[in-house]
Amino acid sequence: MQEVPVQPHLARGDINTLADVRLLVDTFYGRARQDELIGPVFNNTIQNRWPEHLEKLYRFWQTILLGERTYQGAPFVPHFPLGIDERHFDRWLVVFHATIDELYTGPKADEAKQRAVMMAQMFQYKIASHARMGTTPIR
């Protein structure tokens, strides 16, 4: 698995504000879009709707990390038909964790990494369960 270079000397404190969430999301997805494994998944799916998608991601992480209930939705359902597997989730986590480690340090940064791992595990479990049962998730 290819590693993402981390520059921890740039760390600037914890994730405390919406501006922090926006920097995390913008930096991570800027990198993810360039990644040879996960980039095509994001770019082919989102295409020219990046501004709209980023706004949704800001709200998602704002809700998760800051406790400000700005996101409403079911994040798993749109991911189900993408044909992603463990390799994609592993790479997503490597890039996400490296981005956090470069930008932030503190309890919320640690929580973001932990929640990302839990989401990746949950998504993989749900994908496998639906595949086993031959079902499609309901919106």
HELIX and SHEET records of a PDB file:
HELIX    1   1 PRO A    8  LEU A   10  5                                   3    
HELIX    2   2 LEU A   18  GLN A   34  1                                  17    
HELIX    3   3 GLY A   39  ILE A   46  1                                   8    
HELIX    4   4 TRP A   50  LEU A   66  1                                  17    
HELIX    5   5 PHE A   76  HIS A   79  1                                   4    
HELIX    6   6 PHE A   80  LEU A   82  5                                   3    
HELIX    7   7 GLU A   86  LEU A  103  1                                  18    
HELIX    8   8 PRO A  107  MET A  133  1                                  27    
END                                                                             
